[in-house]
Amino acid sequence: MLLITSCVLLNTSCGAKTGLLIPDADLPEDAGMDAPMDSGPDAQVCMPQPIALERRGAQVFLAIDRSNSMENNLAGGDPTPFEPSRWEVLGQVLGEVLLADEDPLLELGAKFYPGVDSMGSRTPEEACFVDTGVDVTPARGNAARVLSFFDTTLPAGGTPTAAALEEVRAFYESRPAPGIPRFVVLATDGGPNCNPDTGVPPSRCVCTGPRVEFCDPSSEFAPYNCLDDVRTVEAVRALFEDLGVPVYVIGIDDPSRPDLADVLDEMAVAGGRPRDDGDGRRFYSVRDIDDLSGALTTITESIARCVFDLDPVPPADATVELRVDGVFIPQDRTRTEGWDFTRPDRREVTLFGGACARVTETGGTVTADILCDEE
């Protein structure tokens, strides 16, 4: 629960190894957060008494890569009983995170890509096909339904990340939900592809496959195996900047392909929720199970447990100070350690980093002072 003591103006206010299977080949919201509000002629009213605020619910779409390279183990080799496939690991860790303490306020949805018809595909169009719409519509108590896809479907085909995100965007546009924070968590194993018209000549194609023959110009699969970075970064940016839907990016990181990891960094920045790790990666880099578990836990806790309504809404010229159990928490507009407004109208605050962890782990009391200038 967030308590607020205030003196306010009341306003009416395909991875590193992703490549399409070649037939007969041997293949193992917040810009303008300080924008002025339309306060109108309302008189100044001070409210010194505490105001209790509820933690906000959220809608979260999991956009999950189901390309053929998800059959590899985390190191990029063939899976074994001791080194399961990326697909199996992702399903296991998601289950541990989502089912351990399923949040009743979290509306969970999912989009898996490519579509299930990509299994056994013989043409690049089939391997890159993305089903229209979403696989799981966001709803509370949906974790088991999302996880069932890991038991009933298998990886196959390419990595049409941009097309999948465009379907998520279309869903969000068709189902407005005023006042509900919305997020996308993208889990992939590297560079997106499946765009035969990237505008890059074949001689400059960045091949997403593990071997050069994946992008041999003589193959009809070649253009689909080229890196589709521009369109995918734009799809992420459109979700964040046009719809105000932040996108978290989790990527299985192959150290032999830093060029593909660079694209994941660009996607993370475009999505508005990059990691701040000094000179490290901006996306949530995964090289082992602990990395994946840590990334999913951090993201879900931030989304589901660290977002609060700010009501009454502070005027644009008011000073807002937050404390957790009486300890001052600074505002951090980089959103790595502290708190920040996460809606342009200042109706919502989100805790990040240690502040979020403290509230999540201990249920610490969060208070806010809204300080008005005295004339």
C-alpha positions as CSV (number, residue, x, y, z in Angstrom):
1,M,0.0,0.0,0.0
2,L,1.2,3.5,-0.8
3,L,0.5,6.2,1.7
4,I,0.7,9.8,0.7
5,T,1.0,12.8,3.0
6,S,0.3,15.9,1.0
7,C,-0.3,19.5,0.6
8,V,-1.6,19.6,-2.9
9,L,-3.6,21.4,-5.6
10,L,-6.5,19.2,-6.4
11,N,-6.9,18.9,-10.1
12,T,-9.8,17.4,-12.0
13,S,-7.5,15.6,-13.2
14,C,16.6,-16.3,-34.8
15,G,18.9,-16.0,-32.4
16,A,22.5,-16.0,-32.4
17,K,22.0,-19.3,-34.1
18,T,18.7,-18.7,-35.7
19,G,18.4,-19.6,-39.4
20,L,15.6,-21.1,-41.4
21,L,15.9,-24.8,-42.1
22,I,17.2,-25.3,-45.6
23,P,15.7,-28.4,-47.2
24,D,18.1,-31.4,-47.2
25,A,20.7,-29.4,-45.1
26,D,22.3,-30.9,-42.0
27,L,21.3,-28.6,-39.2
28,P,21.9,-29.4,-35.6
29,E,4.7,5.9,-21.8
30,D,6.5,8.3,-20.7
31,A,7.9,11.1,-22.8
32,G,6.6,14.3,-21.5
33,M,6.3,13.0,-18.0
34,D,6.7,16.6,-16.8
35,A,4.3,18.0,-19.4
36,P,2.1,20.7,-17.8
37,M,-1.3,19.6,-16.8
38,D,-4.5,21.5,-17.7
39,S,-5.3,22.7,-14.2
40,G,-7.9,25.2,-15.1
41,P,-9.2,27.8,-12.6
42,D,-9.3,25.4,-9.6
43,A,-8.4,26.9,-6.3
44,Q,-5.5,25.6,-4.2
45,V,-6.5,23.1,-1.6
46,C,-4.1,21.6,1.0
47,M,-4.8,18.0,2.2
48,P,-2.4,17.2,5.1
49,Q,-4.0,13.9,5.9
50,P,-2.5,10.6,4.6
51,I,-4.2,9.2,1.4
52,A,-4.0,5.5,0.9
53,L,-3.3,4.3,-2.7
54,E,-3.7,0.9,-4.2
55,R,-1.0,-0.9,-6.0
56,R,-1.8,-1.0,-9.7
57,G,-2.6,-4.1,-11.7
58,A,-1.0,-4.6,-15.2
59,Q,-1.5,-6.3,-18.5
60,V,1.6,-8.1,-19.7
61,F,2.2,-9.8,-23.1
62,L,4.9,-12.4,-23.3
63,A,6.2,-12.4,-26.9
64,I,8.1,-15.7,-27.1
65,D,10.4,-16.8,-29.8
66,R,9.6,-20.4,-31.0
67,S,12.1,-20.5,-33.9
68,N,14.0,-23.7,-34.7
69,S,17.2,-22.5,-32.8
70,M,15.2,-22.7,-29.6
71,E,15.8,-26.4,-29.9
72,N,19.5,-25.8,-29.1
73,N,20.8,-25.7,-25.6
74,L,21.8,-22.4,-24.0
75,A,25.3,-22.8,-25.4
76,G,24.1,-23.3,-28.9
77,G,24.7,-27.1,-29.2
78,D,22.4,-30.1,-29.3
79,P,20.3,-30.6,-26.1
80,T,21.1,-33.4,-23.7
81,P,19.5,-34.7,-20.5
82,F,21.9,-32.4,-18.6
83,E,21.7,-29.5,-21.0
84,P,18.0,-29.1,-22.1
85,S,16.9,-27.0,-25.0
86,R,16.3,-23.3,-24.7
87,W,12.6,-24.0,-25.2
88,E,12.5,-26.4,-22.2
89,V,14.6,-24.1,-20.0
90,L,12.4,-21.1,-20.8
91,G,9.2,-23.0,-20.1
92,Q,10.7,-24.3,-16.8
93,V,11.9,-21.0,-15.5
94,L,8.7,-19.2,-16.6
95,G,6.7,-21.8,-14.7
96,E,8.8,-21.2,-11.5
97,V,8.5,-17.5,-11.7
98,L,4.9,-17.2,-12.7
99,L,3.4,-20.0,-10.6
100,A,5.4,-19.5,-7.4
101,D,3.4,-16.5,-6.3
102,E,0.9,-15.7,-9.1
103,D,-0.1,-12.1,-8.7
104,P,-3.9,-11.7,-8.7
105,L,-3.6,-8.3,-10.3
106,L,-1.6,-9.4,-13.2
107,E,-3.4,-9.9,-16.5
108,L,-1.1,-12.2,-18.5
109,G,-1.2,-12.8,-22.3
110,A,1.1,-14.4,-24.9
111,K,2.1,-14.4,-28.5
112,F,4.3,-17.2,-29.7
113,Y,6.1,-16.9,-33.0
114,P,6.3,-18.2,-35.7
115,G,3.0,-20.0,-35.9
116,V,2.6,-23.7,-35.3
117,D,2.2,-24.4,-39.0
118,S,5.9,-23.6,-39.4
119,M,6.7,-27.1,-38.3
120,G,7.6,-29.2,-41.3
121,S,7.7,-26.1,-43.5
122,R,9.2,-26.4,-46.9
123,T,9.1,-22.8,-48.1
124,P,10.5,-19.7,-46.4
125,E,7.0,-18.2,-46.3
126,E,5.7,-21.2,-44.3
127,A,8.7,-21.0,-42.0
128,C,8.1,-17.3,-41.3
129,F,4.3,-17.4,-41.0
130,V,2.9,-15.6,-38.0
131,D,-0.7,-16.3,-37.0
132,T,-3.1,-13.4,-37.0
133,G,-4.0,-12.2,-33.5
134,V,-2.6,-13.4,-30.2
135,D,-2.4,-16.9,-28.7
136,V,-3.5,-16.0,-25.2
137,T,-5.7,-13.0,-24.4
138,P,-4.6,-11.2,-21.3
139,A,-6.6,-12.2,-18.2
140,R,-5.9,-12.9,-14.5
141,G,-4.9,-16.4,-13.6
142,N,-3.6,-17.2,-17.0
143,A,-0.1,-18.5,-16.1
144,A,-1.0,-22.2,-16.6
145,R,-2.6,-21.6,-19.9
146,V,0.5,-19.7,-21.2
147,L,2.8,-22.5,-19.9
148,S,0.7,-25.2,-21.6
149,F,2.2,-24.0,-25.0
150,F,5.6,-25.3,-23.9
151,D,4.1,-28.8,-23.6
152,T,1.9,-28.8,-26.7
153,T,4.1,-27.1,-29.3
154,L,7.7,-27.3,-30.5
155,P,10.2,-24.8,-32.0
156,A,10.4,-24.6,-35.8
157,G,10.9,-22.0,-38.5
158,G,12.5,-18.6,-38.5
159,T,12.4,-15.5,-36.2
160,P,9.7,-13.1,-37.4
161,T,10.0,-10.9,-34.3
162,A,8.7,-7.7,-36.1
163,A,5.6,-9.4,-37.4
164,A,4.8,-10.9,-34.0
165,L,5.2,-7.5,-32.2
166,E,2.9,-5.9,-34.9
167,E,0.2,-8.4,-34.0
168,V,0.6,-7.5,-30.3
169,R,0.4,-3.9,-31.2
170,A,-2.8,-4.5,-33.2
171,F,-4.4,-6.3,-30.3
172,Y,-3.6,-3.4,-27.9
173,E,-4.9,-0.8,-30.3
174,S,-8.2,-2.8,-30.7
175,R,-8.6,-3.2,-26.9
176,P,-8.0,0.1,-25.2
177,A,-7.8,-0.2,-21.4
178,P,-7.5,3.3,-19.9
179,G,-5.7,3.4,-16.6
180,I,-4.2,-0.1,-16.8
181,P,-0.4,-0.2,-17.3
182,R,0.6,-2.4,-20.3
183,F,3.9,-4.1,-21.0
184,V,5.5,-6.5,-23.4
185,V,8.2,-8.9,-22.3
186,L,10.1,-10.2,-25.4
187,A,12.1,-13.5,-25.0
188,T,14.2,-14.4,-27.9
189,D,17.5,-16.2,-28.7
190,G,19.0,-13.5,-30.9
191,G,18.7,-11.7,-34.2
192,P,15.3,-11.3,-35.9
193,N,14.9,-12.3,-39.6
194,C,12.1,-13.4,-41.9
195,N,12.0,-10.2,-44.0
196,P,12.8,-10.8,-47.7
197,D,12.9,-7.1,-48.4
198,T,15.2,-5.5,-45.8
199,G,16.6,-3.1,-48.4
200,V,20.1,-4.4,-47.8
201,P,21.8,-5.8,-50.9
202,P,22.8,-9.6,-50.7
203,S,26.5,-8.7,-50.5
204,R,25.9,-6.8,-47.3
205,C,23.4,-9.2,-45.7
206,V,24.1,-10.0,-42.0
207,C,23.4,-13.7,-41.9
208,T,21.5,-14.9,-38.8
209,G,22.2,-18.5,-39.5
210,P,25.2,-20.5,-38.0
211,R,26.7,-21.2,-41.4
212,V,27.3,-19.1,-44.5
213,E,25.2,-21.4,-46.7
214,F,22.1,-20.1,-44.9
215,C,22.5,-16.9,-46.8
216,D,23.8,-18.3,-50.1
217,P,22.2,-16.1,-52.8
218,S,21.3,-19.2,-54.8
219,S,18.9,-20.4,-52.1
220,E,15.3,-19.1,-51.9
221,F,15.8,-19.0,-48.1
222,A,18.7,-16.6,-48.3
223,P,16.9,-13.2,-48.0
224,Y,14.7,-14.5,-45.2
225,N,17.8,-15.4,-43.2
226,C,19.2,-11.9,-43.3
227,L,19.1,-9.8,-40.2
228,D,15.8,-7.8,-40.0
229,D,17.1,-5.2,-37.5
230,V,15.5,-1.9,-38.8
231,R,12.0,-3.2,-39.0
232,T,12.2,-4.9,-35.7
233,V,13.6,-2.0,-33.8
234,E,10.9,0.2,-35.3
235,A,8.2,-2.3,-34.2
236,V,9.5,-2.1,-30.6
237,R,9.7,1.7,-30.8
238,A,6.2,2.0,-32.1
239,L,4.8,0.0,-29.1
240,F,6.6,2.3,-26.6
241,E,6.4,5.7,-28.3
242,D,3.0,5.4,-30.0
243,L,1.1,3.3,-27.5
244,G,3.0,4.0,-24.3
245,V,3.7,0.2,-23.9
246,P,7.2,-0.4,-22.6
247,V,9.0,-3.5,-24.0
248,Y,11.5,-5.5,-21.9
249,V,14.0,-7.5,-24.0
250,I,15.4,-10.8,-22.8
251,G,17.9,-12.4,-25.1
252,I,19.9,-15.7,-25.1
253,D,23.3,-14.2,-25.7
254,D,25.8,-16.0,-27.9
255,P,29.2,-14.5,-27.3
256,S,30.3,-15.5,-30.8
257,R,27.7,-13.2,-32.3
258,P,28.1,-9.7,-30.7
259,D,26.6,-8.2,-33.8
260,L,23.3,-9.8,-33.1
261,A,23.5,-8.8,-29.4
262,D,24.0,-5.2,-30.5
263,V,20.6,-5.4,-32.2
264,L,19.0,-6.7,-29.0
265,D,20.6,-3.7,-27.2
266,E,18.9,-1.3,-29.8
267,M,15.6,-3.0,-29.2
268,A,15.9,-2.7,-25.4
269,V,16.6,1.0,-25.7
270,A,13.8,1.5,-28.2
271,G,11.4,-0.3,-25.8
272,G,12.0,2.2,-23.0
273,R,13.1,-0.4,-20.3
274,P,16.8,-1.0,-21.0
275,R,19.1,-2.3,-18.3
276,D,21.7,0.1,-16.9
277,D,24.7,-2.1,-16.4
278,G,27.6,0.2,-16.9
279,D,29.4,-0.8,-20.1
280,G,27.4,-4.0,-20.2
281,R,24.4,-5.0,-22.3
282,R,21.2,-3.0,-22.3
283,F,19.0,-6.1,-22.8
284,Y,18.6,-8.8,-20.2
285,S,21.5,-11.0,-21.3
286,V,21.0,-14.8,-20.7
287,R,23.9,-17.3,-20.8
288,D,22.7,-19.7,-18.1
289,I,19.6,-20.6,-16.2
290,D,20.4,-18.3,-13.3
291,D,20.6,-15.3,-15.7
292,L,17.1,-16.2,-17.1
293,S,15.6,-16.7,-13.7
294,G,17.0,-13.4,-12.5
295,A,15.8,-11.5,-15.5
296,L,12.3,-12.8,-15.4
297,T,12.0,-12.3,-11.7
298,T,13.3,-8.7,-11.8
299,I,11.0,-7.8,-14.7
300,T,7.8,-9.4,-13.3
301,E,8.4,-7.9,-9.9
302,S,8.9,-4.5,-11.3
303,I,5.8,-4.8,-13.5
304,A,3.4,-6.5,-11.1
305,R,4.5,-5.3,-7.6
306,C,6.2,-1.9,-7.9
307,V,3.6,0.2,-9.8
308,F,1.4,2.5,-7.7
309,D,-1.4,5.0,-8.4
310,L,-0.7,8.5,-7.4
311,D,-4.0,10.0,-6.3
312,P,-4.7,12.9,-6.0
313,V,-2.5,13.8,-9.0
314,P,0.2,16.3,-8.2
315,P,0.3,19.4,-10.2
316,A,3.2,19.8,-12.6
317,D,5.0,22.4,-10.4
318,A,4.7,20.4,-7.2
319,T,7.7,18.6,-5.7
320,V,7.1,14.9,-5.0
321,E,9.3,13.0,-2.5
322,L,9.0,9.2,-2.0
323,R,10.2,7.1,1.0
324,V,10.3,3.4,1.6
325,D,9.9,2.7,5.4
326,G,10.8,6.3,6.0
327,V,14.0,6.1,3.9
328,F,14.2,8.8,1.2
329,I,14.2,7.4,-2.4
330,P,15.5,9.7,-5.1
331,Q,13.7,10.2,-8.4
332,D,15.7,8.5,-11.2
333,R,14.6,9.3,-14.7
334,T,16.9,6.6,-16.1
335,R,14.7,4.1,-14.2
336,T,17.4,2.0,-12.8
337,E,17.5,2.8,-9.1
338,G,14.8,4.8,-7.4
339,W,11.4,5.9,-8.7
340,D,9.9,7.8,-11.6
341,F,6.6,8.9,-13.0
342,T,5.5,6.4,-15.6
343,R,2.5,8.1,-17.1
344,P,2.6,11.6,-18.7
345,D,-0.3,12.8,-16.5
346,R,1.7,11.9,-13.3
347,R,-1.0,9.6,-12.1
348,E,1.4,6.7,-11.7
349,V,4.8,6.1,-10.1
350,T,7.0,3.0,-10.4
351,L,9.9,1.9,-8.2
352,F,13.0,0.5,-9.7
353,G,16.1,-1.4,-8.6
354,G,16.7,-1.7,-4.9
355,A,13.6,0.2,-4.0
356,C,11.4,-2.2,-5.9
357,A,13.2,-5.2,-4.4
358,R,12.7,-3.9,-0.9
359,V,9.0,-3.4,-1.3
360,T,8.7,-6.8,-3.0
361,E,10.7,-8.8,-0.5
362,T,9.6,-7.1,2.8
363,G,6.3,-5.4,1.9
364,G,7.8,-2.1,3.0
365,T,5.6,0.9,3.4
366,V,5.9,3.5,0.6
367,T,5.0,7.1,1.4
368,A,5.0,10.2,-0.7
369,D,5.0,13.9,0.2
370,I,3.5,16.3,-2.4
371,L,5.0,19.6,-1.6
372,C,3.3,22.7,-2.9
373,D,5.0,26.1,-3.2
374,E,3.7,28.6,-0.6
375,E,3.1,32.1,-1.8
